[in-house]
Amino acid sequence: MILHGTLGKRHRRTALAAGLVFTVWFAWFLVTWLGLPDSYPAPLCPSDVPPWWPSFIPA
């Protein structure tokens, strides 16, 4: 609503691009900051590669 009120009346594509950039940034922020536990990497996975990961696929 803020973008539409400020940019959308004159620059519709700019408002759309700014909204898309903000949405991607906010999703990245939520996943990396809130979704990452403090105990990462886990004790079962000290090399950041799970034990079940196939060796022929680079990690």
Contacts in CASP RR format, 6 or more apart in sequence:
PFRMAT RR
TARGET T0000
AUTHOR 0000-0000-0000
METHOD contacts of the structure
MODEL  1
MILHGTLGKRHRRTALAAGLVFTVWFAWFLVTWLGLPDSYPAPLCPSDVP
PWWPSFIPA
3 15 0 8 1.000
3 18 0 8 1.000
3 19 0 8 1.000
3 22 0 8 1.000
4 15 0 8 1.000
5 15 0 8 1.000
6 15 0 8 1.000
7 14 0 8 1.000
7 15 0 8 1.000
7 18 0 8 1.000
8 14 0 8 1.000
8 15 0 8 1.000
41 47 0 8 1.000
41 48 0 8 1.000
44 50 0 8 1.000
44 51 0 8 1.000
45 51 0 8 1.000
48 59 0 8 1.000
49 59 0 8 1.000
53 59 0 8 1.000
END
